[in-house]
Each structure stands twice: as structure tokens, then as C-alpha cells.
Amino acid sequence: MSSGSSLTLDQEVSLTIYALAYGSEGIAKHEGMVVFVPEALPGDTVRVRLTQVKSKFARGEIVELIKPSDKRVQPFCSHASACGGCTWEALEYGEQLEAKRIFVENALVHIGHLKTVTVNPTLKASPQAGYRHKIQIPFQQGSGGVTAGFYAKHTHSVVPVEECPNQPALGNKIFREARALIKQFGYTGYNEISDQGQVRHLVIRLGANTHEALAILVTRERELPRLSEWAAELRQRIPELVGVLQNVNPAKTNVILSSEYRTLFGRAFFFEQLRGLKYRISAESFFQVNPFQMPALAGVVLEAAALTGKETVLDLFCGVGWLTLELARQARWVVGVESVRLAIEDARANAQLNNMNNVEFIAADASAGAAQLRAKGVKPDVVVVDPPRKGCDRSVIDVILRWRPKRIVYVSCNPVTLARDLALMFPRGYALKSAQPVDLFPHTYHVETVACLVRIGEPHVG
Ligand SMILES: C[S@@+](CC[C@H](N)C(=O)[O-])C[C@H]1O[C@@H](n2cnc3c(N)ncnc32)[C@H](O)[C@@H]1O
């Protein structure tokens, strides 16, 4: 179908990519029309076939890389061309960092409605490989038997892999041994179309500094023959495994984990250690996938919070409470709120484990927890929020703004929802003091940002 422009579907055009769009497509212009090109990098000259033509933009797939960008590097993963996991491996690392900074800047200008903004250079990750400490590997039933690996780009078909260089060696070893045992025990892989098969995913959680590991086998059915034996054999092969669990997920869904866990061996949690603090993390609880970058992230959050030891702090969306405890080291009292009950149990255990008495945890939805504290007369000086990708509900922002804290520190894994939420705060008496991207996810377009807002004057009424 044609649009107002002269472009038509299936037409081939030559383009030079000038930028990256959030979500890792290259952007080019053809006769004034924006064209998105998956897998193209800034500086590439490409011939594309148009796969979508709309009134305001078009999309095309690369037919020929006419002149590769000088920002291209050789991907270090042998599966890079097929695997949909790390879409930026061919982009030089310094360019990745700058692209992430620009994502945040663009979001704050175009969605956050800021006329001018300075976003700091992205804090680089070290190391840039082997960082992924939560690993989710799909298993499928192919014509030749069970296959396991990662989803091919833009599909749900599995590319079989032997290892992923962005996972630690221990994760790769657990994967290979678990896969060998799944084959040895004769289990079948899941078939998404027929909704048949036994094993759907293997999820691995790792402690970078404790070297403890959990393996979670996600199955469609509850009963698998000799499953306890399978778990014992896996543990025998991997002594670092402190727990082997089953997660039963019978639903026809692409949500990986259900709420039904069974412990097959050991315990249902692992420990991690960071900046002198120890954390218990249950299989169900969120923890950052890149613990190597968590000290840097904590440093940025603490600098933004600017605590003196006298403050009451609220940590909304607190997970197992690692930021809560970091904040509590510098504040008078910190309250963490989190909706996953087990994560709150972890958080309470973590306070005890580290002998910290100036913290309290509430298991509740963020807005209900905040409203509960407000009703009790709690008045935080600083509020930290670290919501999931969809950002904060309007009700959460409303409660925070009614408190008028001196500072709001917004930790975000999605610049789009970050900017949307900050746009609600700017007209109500807050200004952006700093925006610091931190690279937690090298070789992907994902970026973590810490935005610091300070209270300025009175809120606008109406
Ligand atoms: C991005 S994680 C951050 C967790 C923690 N700050 C950390 O860095 O480990 C977001 C957390 O918010 C929790 N969560 C999601 N929706 C929530 C809600 N409506 N209310 C409270 N917590 C929620 C998730 O369970 C998860 O632990």
C-alpha cells in the first residue's frame, strides 16, 4: 500500500543510516521520509527492501550492506548473526554507550518536554562480557529431538547454542549439563504451536561473588518421570548448585515462570554479596542481572539522594532491598515497598543478615504502600523509585508529589516511561538535577538511568 510519499512496498532503496532508534533499529531518511532499518548501524550505507510503508515512516530489511560503518566491529559471539539476544555486538562499545546516552536525552526532550537537558556520559560496564547472571533458556522439540538455545531474531524458534559469552562460565556449564540430562532422561521439549512437550525453559540464577547457583526447570506438566533423580544428578555434576527447582507452567503463554515452584534439591534461594553486604535472593525475587555494575549503580543513587544521616527515605519497588540497605547506611530510616511477598521476606531477612535496624519493609503495591505510609503520617525527605519497564502508575506519582520530598531519585530501565513519568513531575515543582545512564546490559539497546529531581518552589495548581 502506498502512502503520501513516493515510497512503495517491496521497493528497493539505498540509504545511509545516521542514528539508532530506541529498540536498536537504524534510522535513515529517503526523500524526507524516515526509514527504520533493523540491524543497520549508524554510518552504514545499505540497500533495503521496504517491508512497511506508512504515512509518516517506512521500514526496510537490508538486502545489501553496500558500505559498512566504520563503527562496526567483529561480534565476539559465534551466534551473533542468528541469535536475537544481543543485537549490538557489531557496534563498537564506545558507540553503544553514546547511543544509550542519546536515547535518554531524546526521551527527556521529546517525551519529557524539556527544552534543554544535559545527560551525563553513560557509565561503562566492566567486564563487558559474561555479565548476565539470570539466564532463561527455551527448550523446544525439533524434528531431531530436544533443542535448546536462544530465540532467533524476531521469532520464537530456537537457535541451538553451546554457550553464550555474555553469561558466566558457570551458567554455560549448568546449561550444557542440564540439557545433556534432559536428553538422557528422555524428556521432550515444548512445542508452542501444539502446546505439547515437557520442558519449556531452564532458568539459572547466579551469585557473582558467592558462586552460588539455582537451576529452575520450567515444565508444562507437574509430574515428570524420575525428576528428583534428574535434579540429584544435575547437582552431582555441578557442586555450585545450592538449589534445583521445578516451576510448573501449564498455561499457553509466553510468560516464562508461573507462581508454582517445587524444590527438588537444596534451597529455593541463593546468596549474593556486594559492597560488604550479603543478600538472600529467592527464585521468585527480582535481582539485577548484572551484579558487576551494581556497585556503580548504588554509587550514583547515593550521590543523587545526597543523604546526611538525618533523612527518612522511601524506596518504592525495592525488590530484595539491596538499595534500601545501601540507603539505610546513610539515612536515619528507610522504608521499602514491594509487591512480591517473597521478595519482601528476602528483604527482611537481608536486614537481619546485615544487622540493620533502621529499615522497614511493606509487602504491597507501590501506590497502596505509599498511601498507607502517608495515612500513618510518614513524611519522606527523599523518595527512590525503581519500577519495572512500564514505569510508575499515575497514583504512585500523585502520592509522591503530595509529600513534596526534597529529592526524588528515579531509577529506570526504560527511558520512554522514565520521561513520561518525569513529565508529570516537572510542572508540579520539580527540576531535573542530573540524569546518569549506567550500562548494565552491554551489547543490547537496554539502558539503566538514574534521574535526580529536586524540589523547586511550590507546585502549579490545576
Ligand atoms: C526493576 S525492579 C527493581 C527492584 C530493586 N530496586 C532492585 O534494584 O533490585 C522492580 C521491582 O518492582 C516490583 N514491582 C512491580 N510492580 C510493582 C508494584 N505495582 N508495586 C510494588 N512493587 C512492584 C517487582 O517485583 C520488582 O521487584
The ligand as an SDF file (V2000), in Angstrom:
LIG
                    3D

 27 29  0  0  0  0  0  0  0  0999 V2000
   13.2230   -3.0310   38.3700 C   0  0  0  0  0  0  0  0  0  0  0  0
   12.8430   -3.9990   39.7800 S   0  0  0  0  0  0  0  0  0  0  0  0
   13.7780   -3.1300   40.9950 C   0  0  0  0  0  0  0  0  0  0  0  0
   13.9870   -3.8640   42.2800 C   0  0  0  0  0  0  0  0  0  0  0  0
   15.0840   -3.3380   43.1730 C   0  0  0  0  0  0  0  0  0  0  0  0
   15.0420   -1.9100   43.3490 N   0  0  0  0  0  0  0  0  0  0  0  0
   16.4270   -3.7920   42.6560 C   0  0  0  0  0  0  0  0  0  0  0  0
   17.1440   -2.9950   42.0640 O   0  0  0  0  0  0  0  0  0  0  0  0
   16.7570   -4.9630   42.8500 O   0  0  0  0  0  0  0  0  0  0  0  0
   11.1710   -3.5900   40.0760 C   0  0  0  0  0  0  0  0  0  0  0  0
   10.5590   -4.2510   41.2840 C   0  0  0  0  0  0  0  0  0  0  0  0
    9.2460   -3.7570   41.4200 O   0  0  0  0  0  0  0  0  0  0  0  0
    8.3900   -4.8200   41.8100 C   0  0  0  0  0  0  0  0  0  0  0  0
    7.0500   -4.3960   41.3970 N   0  0  0  0  0  0  0  0  0  0  0  0
    6.4530   -4.4980   40.1870 C   0  0  0  0  0  0  0  0  0  0  0  0
    5.2440   -3.9050   40.1970 N   0  0  0  0  0  0  0  0  0  0  0  0
    5.0580   -3.4070   41.4440 C   0  0  0  0  0  0  0  0  0  0  0  0
    4.0220   -2.6610   42.0660 C   0  0  0  0  0  0  0  0  0  0  0  0
    2.9290   -2.3130   41.3950 N   0  0  0  0  0  0  0  0  0  0  0  0
    4.1750   -2.2990   43.3430 N   0  0  0  0  0  0  0  0  0  0  0  0
    5.2920   -2.6300   44.0370 C   0  0  0  0  0  0  0  0  0  0  0  0
    6.3090   -3.3380   43.5110 N   0  0  0  0  0  0  0  0  0  0  0  0
    6.2060   -3.7220   42.2240 C   0  0  0  0  0  0  0  0  0  0  0  0
    8.9570   -6.0310   41.1030 C   0  0  0  0  0  0  0  0  0  0  0  0
    8.5680   -7.2200   41.7680 O   0  0  0  0  0  0  0  0  0  0  0  0
   10.4500   -5.7650   41.2060 C   0  0  0  0  0  0  0  0  0  0  0  0
   10.9890   -6.3150   42.3770 O   0  0  0  0  0  0  0  0  0  0  0  0
  1  2  1  0
  2  3  1  0
  2 10  1  0
  3  4  1  0
  4  5  1  0
  5  6  1  0
  5  7  1  0
  7  8  2  0
  7  9  1  0
 10 11  1  0
 11 12  1  0
 11 26  1  0
 12 13  1  0
 13 14  1  0
 13 24  1  0
 14 15  1  0
 14 23  1  0
 15 16  2  0
 16 17  1  0
 17 18  1  0
 17 23  2  0
 18 19  1  0
 18 20  2  0
 20 21  1  0
 21 22  2  0
 22 23  1  0
 24 25  1  0
 24 26  1  0
 26 27  1  0
M  CHG  2   2   1   9  -1
M  END
$$$$
